Amino acid sequence: EVQLVESGGGLVQPGGSLRLSCAASGFTFSSYAMSWVRQAPGKGLEWASVIINNGGDTFYADSVKGRFTISRDNSKNTLYLQMNSLGADDTAVYYCAKFRGVMMTEWYFDLWGRGTLVTVSS
Amino acid sequence: QSVLTQPPSVSGAPGQTVTISCTGSSSNIGASSDVHWYQQLPGTAPRLLIYANTNRPSGVPDRFSGSKSGTSASLAITGLQAEDEADYYCQSYDNGVSGWVFGGGTKLTVL
């Protein structure tokens, strides 16, 4: 079955850190760029970060740049998001999503996980 | 404030047609970046509805269609059904922010 399964969410104090994981199955993980998209409670979708298929390049939204690090282990078909210096604004459901398309201007998310909730609160 | 602008809500009766607009700028849709649409049913993850402006993935009913012109795009839903009640998001790539951007989302209510 083609799927993405996120894990690692939970309650963390402001200023704390958390590492999310996303296990992929049913497709050739190493062939696709992967991304994290987040959604604050009652709000819209926000792209956070992307890593290309071989892990050689990464991109971040300004809102997470310098605090979040995306990485992947193609031998384990797993995507990661290391989140540091967390604040209340980072409270959201974090979705793992698979990118599809040739050029970056064409990329779209063709497969989504169910998401994992991160709550930043004291 | 989202880079792509969508109406917060639209509504229609069963069987009717509704259209959801997505307005961008010369740094995204107007720069020839593709527009894609997602449907998010209550309490679930988003799912791809339309890709590359006009294309439907397998399994998406042909009641859903997309179009793009200039700096805007639209999603049309014909023969509205109760199960279409959801949030809809447009997405594109923006040269200005050098990243992927979403519209603020449109809540569709089936009356």
Interface residues (C-beta under 8 A of the other chain):
Chain A: S35 V37 G44 L45 E46 W47 V50 F59 Y60 A61 D62 Y95 R100 G101 M104 T105 E106 W107 Y108 F109 D110 L111 W112 G113 R114 G115
Chain B: S2 A31 S32 S33 D34 H36 Y38 Q40 T44 A45 P46 R47 L48 Y51 A52 P57 Y89 Q91 Y93 V97 S98 G99 W100 V101 F102 G103 G104 G105
